[in-house]
Amino acid sequence: MEISDILSSDPDVVSGAVVFKGTRVPVDALFENLAGGMSVEAFLDNFPTVEREQVQALLQISAQRLNCCLILS
């Protein structure tokens, strides 16, 4: 799954913030809630327009990109 399949940004949606595609939920909300100790399950319960597959794909892509950055440094 490509990042463009799960995220979008439009100046007319949440002031151009990066959101989960098809929603108005900013991606930052996921990371802030996870950092605060919330589970993915609770996040999905609180943001029902976000699909589990979107969260899983975003976390996987983020982990891959971090690994690439660590390997290169």
Contacts in CASP RR format, 6 or more apart in sequence:
PFRMAT RR
TARGET T0000
AUTHOR 0000-0000-0000
METHOD contacts of the structure
MODEL  1
MEISDILSSDPDVVSGAVVFKGTRVPVDALFENLAGGMSVEAFLDNFPTV
EREQVQALLQISAQRLNCCLILS
1 53 0 8 1.000
1 57 0 8 1.000
1 61 0 8 1.000
3 58 0 8 1.000
3 61 0 8 1.000
4 21 0 8 1.000
5 21 0 8 1.000
5 57 0 8 1.000
6 20 0 8 1.000
6 21 0 8 1.000
6 53 0 8 1.000
6 54 0 8 1.000
6 57 0 8 1.000
6 58 0 8 1.000
6 61 0 8 1.000
7 18 0 8 1.000
7 19 0 8 1.000
7 20 0 8 1.000
7 21 0 8 1.000
7 27 0 8 1.000
7 58 0 8 1.000
8 18 0 8 1.000
8 19 0 8 1.000
8 20 0 8 1.000
8 21 0 8 1.000
8 22 0 8 1.000
9 16 0 8 1.000
9 17 0 8 1.000
9 18 0 8 1.000
9 19 0 8 1.000
10 16 0 8 1.000
13 19 0 8 1.000
13 24 0 8 1.000
14 24 0 8 1.000
14 26 0 8 1.000
17 26 0 8 1.000
17 27 0 8 1.000
17 28 0 8 1.000
18 26 0 8 1.000
18 27 0 8 1.000
18 28 0 8 1.000
19 25 0 8 1.000
19 26 0 8 1.000
19 27 0 8 1.000
20 27 0 8 1.000
20 30 0 8 1.000
20 49 0 8 1.000
20 50 0 8 1.000
20 51 0 8 1.000
20 54 0 8 1.000
20 55 0 8 1.000
20 58 0 8 1.000
21 54 0 8 1.000
22 49 0 8 1.000
23 47 0 8 1.000
23 49 0 8 1.000
23 50 0 8 1.000
24 49 0 8 1.000
25 47 0 8 1.000
25 49 0 8 1.000
25 50 0 8 1.000
27 58 0 8 1.000
29 43 0 8 1.000
29 47 0 8 1.000
30 43 0 8 1.000
30 50 0 8 1.000
30 55 0 8 1.000
30 58 0 8 1.000
33 42 0 8 1.000
33 43 0 8 1.000
33 46 0 8 1.000
34 40 0 8 1.000
34 43 0 8 1.000
38 46 0 8 1.000
40 52 0 8 1.000
40 55 0 8 1.000
40 59 0 8 1.000
43 50 0 8 1.000
43 55 0 8 1.000
44 50 0 8 1.000
44 52 0 8 1.000
44 55 0 8 1.000
END
